[in-house]
Amino acid sequence: MENSKIFSVLEQYKDNVKYEIEKKLLRIKSNHSYAEISLYGAQVVSFIPNDQSDLLWLSPLTELNQKKAIRGGIPICWPWFGKHPQNDELPQHGFARISQFALDTITNLPDGNINAQLSLVSTPASKQLFPYDFKLVVDITVGQQLKVSLTTHNTGSEPFAISEALHSYFSVNDISETHIKGLKNTTFFDQLKSKNMQDLSEAIIVTQEVDRIYQADKQALEIEQTSKPTIHITQENCHNVVVWNPWISKAQSMQDFPNNGYLNMLCIESANISPEINIAPQATHQISQTIFD
Ligand code: TA6
């Protein structure tokens, strides 16, 4: 989407929405918070409630140059999560997070919230990766809370299946003093041990690499820390929650991730991974994640 179109959408909001061309970054100031959204990947990369620190973690080594997936914020994993089920040559976590989205609308909502709507539609190039007609809409509302909705429209005549995640990176002061609550008595698939397990703990405390896909229709999760307000996470229409921290060696293996970054971040992802989501021709499917402290 050329910059002139983006500026025409922004024209009437020049007071509280700025656009940084080089980084393709929207800077949004609502009455209650500040957020940054990359049009590349339709990815929120910062959410700062007034008088608070950023609730999201963004790697200091990631570059907003549209050359590779941004490490941090809320990457959108779509139309598959993780490795492609049949062809692991295809991009990890799908292609939405490495695609240029169009900015459709910016809207001032009641009580000073601001909504941005971005979209991605199928092209001959996308059909090389995912042979279907679709429109993917990312709806982001910035206010006292941050709400990200992901809507898949099947605009073709063939049914298709997807897996998906709002792969949110949260900022924590110290991972060793961070308790994840809301998943007690929930089964999970441990990606590292490749087996199903049951979580009986009141809270998850990360003391090693953690990569778990919970079977959880839990609507409310909490990231409790001793020295920061609790971060609350709710999700809609997701039957999985992913908890990930790379810990030491995985952190060292990622170019765009600081070696000690694992101490200050935690991924809590609202997802549909297993089972996949089947979407009939002309049907629509939506998930969302809401974050607040
Ligand atoms: O959500 C957890 C996970 O699937 C981990 O296995 C790890 O690969 C992480 O996503 C990050 O993936 P990325 O492709 O962004 O490096």
Boltz pocket constraint, residues with backbone or C-beta under 6 A from the ligand:
constraints:
  - pocket:
      binder: B
      contacts: [[A, 69], [A, 82], [A, 92], [A, 93], [A, 167], [A, 191], [A, 211], [A, 242], [A, 243], [A, 244], [A, 267], [A, 269]]
      max_distance: 6.0
